[in-house]
Amino acid sequence: MGIGELQTIATVSAFIAFIGVAWWAYSPKNKKRFEEDAQLALDDEDIESSSEERRNKDKQ
């Protein structure tokens, strides 16, 4: 097995990984999660109060 074959295998593997990540990122079931995450930087809510609310939700 020569260096050319190893480079071909690496290229094909990287391409398959790229397609997998792109499919995951643009799949409809992840749309709501990514939209919520995009709004995190724009939220005016205090970080401390939101973290306390999350802790209380986890306890319930």
Secondary structure, 3 states (H helix, E strand, C coil): CCHHHHHHHHHHHHHHHHHHHHHHHHCHHHHHHHHHHHCHHHCCCCHHHHHHHHHHHHHC
